[in-house]
């Protein structure tokens, strides 16, 4: 057998070795909280809840206090984060397909053949969009799914590993954070040992109900929060924050802090009801108000991204192109987002839009059928327009978010020209048909 020239041998060895230093893409840890109000963070000004680990992350991040999800339901919102597309484009317009109830057996509905067939149709629709893990895999990444997951088996989102096997919320994946962090920390350790960049999706069902925090945390808020429901929710927020501290500690122990991008967002908001352990759906989850759709966005990469606070409005669809660009991966040309590090592009963007839809999808594949509201934020103004399809038609509402962050004073009647102008922008984005 002829001997290869020394230069060829060196070339082959270099190609087979793991990338290192400047040639190796950064690791990515994506943290997504679940049903978490945009106000409930220390770094956002809250005096009611303790979030020291998120506060530390914010201090090390490019912070977007005016971040927005695309929808105030978890499944559509998560799909937008993963695809970089707005809801009417990726088609996941609700949490569940609409199917007939099983008389006398409410739980049986989700096990019915019609429900399972509907979910399969929805997953197939989701698979038609680009997925962040698949695009990162082209760059050599391994990826892990944990926590909330609606789109069938984890592999159907392009992850190379995962916890969820196809259950509605994420089945075994929902153990992450609440019961264990081992699948996540073990994955990080293996990726390091194998010399591969990783993408980890950490989306625990926290502070999402059931609100069952450890008593040591609940005791801090019992008697201080206005209701026991609020106390349990706030204790869940702190419990979630503790898990972030544990994961970051593991990254430090592995010597990966400087090599890892951390991105944070919540999937949608939550305001506890005072009378029962449920959510105020009029103002938060399921609603078009900021209580449902606003979330701070954090992007951290020590030594590479300068910590700062950015006042421009940002969107969940911006996360995908930002990460792909940082990883040196292919960025789809037809995505809906911007690079969160591009100040000029953020300043030039005229508005950030979103929509709200029914919990159960009226007709899969027809986004307008489930539409409840469209909305946009342009500067300090926010316009909310009802579709009139799934409830009575409501007049447009206009709010000045700087003067009225709780959206209590509708300015539509007093500022008709602004309503007309912003409605034209909204229709240009998507007319709801």
N, C-alpha and C positions, 0 to 999 in steps of 0.2 A: 504494500500500500504506500503510495507516495506521501511524503511528508509535506504538510502545509507550510507555506512561508510564515515566518514569525509574525509578520504584520497581520496576516489573516487570522492567525490564532488569537492574537490580542483583540482583534475586532469581534470575533465570535464570543470570546469570554465577556467582553464589555456588554454585548447585546443581551447575554443571558443573565447578567447580574442585575439585582434590583436597582432602580434609579435612586440616586442619593443627592443631597445638597440641592443646588439650584435646578438640577434636572428632574427632581422628584416633585410631583404635584402635592399641594397641601392636603392634609386630612380635613374632613368636614364633619362636624357634629351639628345636626339640626335639632333644636329643642322646640317642641310645640306644646304649649299648655292647652287645656281643654275647658271651655266655659269659664273664662277668666276675664273679669272686667278691666278695661284699659286704665282705670284709676287705681287699681289695687296693687301698687308697687311702691316701695319706698322712693325709688328714683323718679317716679311720676308724681311725688308729693304726698303720698298717703301717710297719715299719722296713725291709722287704725291697724295696719298689718305690717308684719316684719318680714322683709325679703332681703336679707343681707347678701346672699349669694348672687341673686339677680342684680342687686345694686352694685356689687363689685364687678360683675360682667358688664353692666352699663358703663361704669367708669372706665372700662378698657375698650369700649366699643364706639363705633360710628352709630349714633342713636337717632332713630326717627320716631319722635314722640307722636307724630301725626301719621302713623301707619294705618292701613285699612285692609281688612279681609275683603274678599269678593262677594261673600254671602255670610249670613249669620246662622247658617246650619253647618254642622261639622263635615259631613261628607262632601258637599260641593266646595266648601272652603279648602279642605285638605287636597282635593283634586286640583284646585287652582295652584296651590303651592307646588305640587309635584309636576304639573304640566306647563306652568307659565302661561296659562290661558284663562280667560274669563269663562264664567259658568256656561253662558249660552254657546260657547265654542267647544268646550270639552264635553258638554251634554249631561253631566252629573248634576241635575237640577234639584235633587232632593235626597233624602236619606233612604227612602224605601219606595218600591213600586206600589201602585194602588191595586189592591186585590180584595175580593169579597171577604168579609169577616166569617169566621167559623162559629155558628151559633152556639152559645154556651161555653165556648172554649177560646177565650181571647188570645191566649198564648199560642194556640195552634195555628194562627194566621201566618206566623213567620216560618212555620214548617210546612206549609201547604205547597203543593206542586206549582200553583200559579205564582206564589211569592218567589220561590226558588228560580223559576223560569224567568221572572222579571228581573231578579238580581243578576242572573247570568247575562241577560240581554244588556243590562246596564254596564256590566264589567266589560263586555265586548265593545261597547261604545267607547268606554274609557280607554281601552287599549289602542284606539285609533289615534290618540294624541301622543306626542313625544313625552318621554318620561325622564326625569332627572337622573335616576340611577342608570338607565340604559346609556344615556349620553356620557355619563362619567365612566361607564365600563369601557367605552371606546378609548379612554385615556388610561386604562389599566386599573381602575378602582374596583375594589370589592365593596359590597354594600350590605347593610343590615336593616331590616324593618323590625321595630318594636312598638307596642302600644296600639293606639287607635288605627284601625285599618278596615275599610269597607269594601275594597275592590277584589274580593276573592282571595285566593292564596297569594302570599307575599310575592311570589315569582311573577305574578301578572302585572306588577308594577315595575318590574325590571330589577328587583333586588336579588342579589346572589344568595343571601341568607335571610331568614326571618322567623318570627314567632307565630304569626297568624296564619291559619290554615283555611280560612274561607268563611268563618262565622261573621255575623252581621256587624258587630262592633269591632271585632278583632280577636275574639276567642282567647287563646292562650297568651296572645300579645298583651292583654290587659293586666297581666301579672306584673309587668314592668313598673318599677317605681313603688307600687303599693306593697308588693310581696318580695321582690328581688330586683337587683341590678346586674346579676351575674351574666345573663345573656349578652348584655351590652359591654360590660367590662372584659369578659372573656374574648369577645370579638375584637375589641381594641388590642388586647394583648396578642392575639393570633396574627392580626394584620401587621402589627409591628414586627413580630418574629419572622413573618414571611416576606417582609420588606415591601409591602404593598400599601399604597394610599387607600384610605377607607372613607366611605360615606355612611354615617350612622343616623338613622331616623329614630329619634327618641321622642315619642308622642304619648306619654302616659295618660290614662284617663284621670287626670288630676288638674285642677281641683274639682272636676266633674263629679256629680252625685253618682253613687251614694256618698254623702258627706260623712265619712267615718274616720276622722283623724285620731291619732293617738291622744289619750286623755291628757298627757303632759302638755300637749299643744292646745287642746280645747280649753283647758283650765286657764290659759292666758287670756282668752277672749270671752269666756263665760262671765257675764256681768258687766263687761265693757262694751260689747257689741249691742246694738239696739234690740236684737231678737236672738233667740237660740239658733234660728236658721242662719242668721248672719254670722254668728260665732262659729258654727260648724264650718261654714264656707271659708271664712278667713283662716281658720286653723288648717284647712286643706291647702290653702295657698301657701302657708308657711311650710307645710309638710312637703309640698312639691318643691319649694325652694331648697329645702334640705337635700333632696335627691340631686339637685343640680350641683350643690356643693360636693356631694360624694363622687359624682361623675368627674367633676373637674379635678378633684383630689387624685383620682385614678390617673387622669391624663398627666398630672404633674409627676406622679410616681413612675410612670412609664417614660418620662422625659419627652413628652409629646406636646407640651404647651405651646412652644414656639412654632410647631409644625402644623397646628390645627386651627382651622377657621371654625368659629362657633357662630351660628345664626339662631336668633330667637324670635318667635312670634306666637300669638295665641290664635286658635282657630275661630273663636267668636266670643262675645261677651256674656256676662251673667250678672243679674241683679237679683238677690234673694227676695222672695216675697215675705211679708211680715207675718202672714197668717198660717203658712204651711211650708214644708220643705220643698218648695218648687221655685221656678224662675218667674220673674216678671216679664212675660213675653210681649207685653205692650211696649216696653222700653229697652229690652236687651235681646236675648236670644230669640230668634225668629223675627226680629224687627229691623227696620231700616235705619233706626237711630244709632248714634255713636255707641250707645250702650251695648249694641249688638254687633257692630261691624268694625269698630276701631280697636287697634292693638298697636302698642309700640313694637318697632322692629329694631333688633340689635344685630350688628355685624362686627365681629371681633377677629383680629389676626395679629397677635402681638408682634411688633417690629415691622409690620407691613401696612396696617391700616391705622391711621392716626385717630385716636379717640376724639370725638367731637359730637356736638348736637346739631342736627340738620333740621331746619324748620320747614323745608319743602314737604309736601304731602307725598307719601310713598304707598305702594301697593304690594300685596302678597305676590302678585305676578312678577314683581321685580326681582324676587329672590333667585329664581331659576337662572335667568341670564347673568346675574351677578356672579353666582357660584361657578357657572360654566366658564365664564371669562377668567376668573381667578384660577381655575384649574387648568386653563389652557385647552379646554375641550370645545367641541363644535357647538355653536349657539344657533338654534333654529331661526331662520330668517323671518318666519311668520309668527313669532311669539308676540305677546301683548305687553311685555314688561320692558323696563329700562335697567341699565346698570346703576346700582345704588351708589357707586363710587364716581359717577359722572355728574358733577355738580351742574355743568352747563345744561345737560339734557334734562335734569330734574327741574331746573329753573324754567326751562322753555316749555315744559309740559303744561298745557292749559288746564287740565283737570284730571282727577282720578275718579273713575266710575265704579259702580257695583250694582248688584241686584239682590232681591230677596224672592224666595219661591216657597211653594207649599212643602210641608214635611214629606208627604207622599206624592210621588211624581204622577201627574195626571196622565201624561203620555210620553213614554220614553222615546227619545229621538226628536221630540218637538219642544224645544225649550220654552217657547212662548206659552204653551198650555199650562205650565205650572207657575207662571210669573205672578208675583204679588206687587212688587215695587221695583222701580229703577231709581237710582240716586247718583249724584256726583258731588264732589268737593272741588271747588275752584277758588283758590285763595282762602279767604275766611268764610266764603259762602257755601252753604250746602242746600241742594235742591232735592226734594223727594217727590216722585211722581208715582201715583198708583196706577196699576194696570187696568183695574176694573174687571178683571177676568175671574178672579177667585174670591172676591168680596165686592161690596158696593164701591162704585167709583168715588174717590175722594178728590178734593181739589188739591193742586200742587201746594207743597209747603216749602218755605224758604227760611233758613236760619243763618244768623251771623255767629259762627262758632267761636270767634274770639271774644265777643261780648256776651255770648249766651251758650257756653259749652254744654249745658244740660238740655239744649234744644226745647226750651219752654215758650219762646216768644216767636210765633210765626209771623214773618214779615212779608208774605206773599201778596197780601192785599195792598200793602203800602209801597211795594216795589215791583210793580207789574213788568217793567222793562227788564229787570234782572231775571224775573221768571221766564220771560220770553226768550232772552238771550241764552240762558242756561238750558232751557228745554231744547233749543235748537242744537246745542252741543251734545246733549244727551241723545237726541234722536240720531245725530250723526255717528255716534258710537254704536248704538243699537236701538232700533225703534220699537223693540218689544213685539215684533211680529215674525 
